[in-house]
Amino acid sequence: MSDLKQQKCVPCHGNDPALTLIEIEQLKPQIPGWSIVEKQGQLQLEKIYKFSDFQQAITFTNAVGNIAEDEGHHPALLTEWGKVTVSWWTHAINGLHENDFIMAAKTDEIYAKR
Ligand SMILES: C[C@H](O)[C@H](O)[C@H]1CNC2=NC(N)=NC(=O)C2=N1
């Protein structure tokens, strides 16, 4: 399988099935440090990134927002002093799609290159 962070999100209109638990377990090793959490009955990818002040956290938040707009796939972002909590899931299917793993990998790349 090619590197997730090099992939583009595919349009998801709610017809695709959510990933199965087996598919999720197969993809998870490619996004180390991300947790699978269940919120309001939906599986989501979640990761907390650490920073040394608020400015760095908000700069990272904006960079993640920019790739979300580029890819047409949007996260939940909680920006606090010194940390940003990023959550990816696919609203259209109330669950996880490969797009979420692609975006998680791209989020890690932004953090690594900041
Ligand atoms: C029309 C538009 O592409 C859709 O509403 C997109 C926008 N961004 C999205 N982001 C996420 N995370 N899930 C979606 O289902 C979704 N749908």
The ligand as an SDF file (V2000), in Angstrom:
LIG
                    3D

 17 18  0  0  0  0  0  0  0  0999 V2000
  -20.0080   18.3150    0.4210 C   0  0  0  0  0  0  0  0  0  0  0  0
  -18.7760   18.1090    1.2260 C   0  0  0  0  0  0  0  0  0  0  0  0
  -17.7590   17.5080    0.4570 O   0  0  0  0  0  0  0  0  0  0  0  0
  -19.0650   17.2310    2.4270 C   0  0  0  0  0  0  0  0  0  0  0  0
  -20.0240   17.8220    3.2590 O   0  0  0  0  0  0  0  0  0  0  0  0
  -17.8170   16.8980    3.2190 C   0  0  0  0  0  0  0  0  0  0  0  0
  -17.1320   18.0860    3.8420 C   0  0  0  0  0  0  0  0  0  0  0  0
  -16.1450   17.6600    4.8150 N   0  0  0  0  0  0  0  0  0  0  0  0
  -16.2800   16.5240    5.4770 C   0  0  0  0  0  0  0  0  0  0  0  0
  -15.4440   16.2000    6.4440 N   0  0  0  0  0  0  0  0  0  0  0  0
  -15.5810   15.0870    7.1280 C   0  0  0  0  0  0  0  0  0  0  0  0
  -14.6990   14.8010    8.0810 N   0  0  0  0  0  0  0  0  0  0  0  0
  -16.5750   14.2190    6.8820 N   0  0  0  0  0  0  0  0  0  0  0  0
  -17.4780   14.4430    5.9230 C   0  0  0  0  0  0  0  0  0  0  0  0
  -18.3780   13.6220    5.7350 O   0  0  0  0  0  0  0  0  0  0  0  0
  -17.3350   15.6260    5.1560 C   0  0  0  0  0  0  0  0  0  0  0  0
  -18.1390   15.8990    4.1610 N   0  0  0  0  0  0  0  0  0  0  0  0
  1  2  1  0
  2  3  1  0
  2  4  1  0
  4  5  1  0
  4  6  1  0
  6  7  1  0
  6 17  1  0
  7  8  1  0
  8  9  1  0
  9 10  2  0
  9 16  1  0
 10 11  1  0
 11 12  1  0
 11 13  2  0
 13 14  1  0
 14 15  2  0
 14 16  1  0
 16 17  2  0
M  END
$$$$
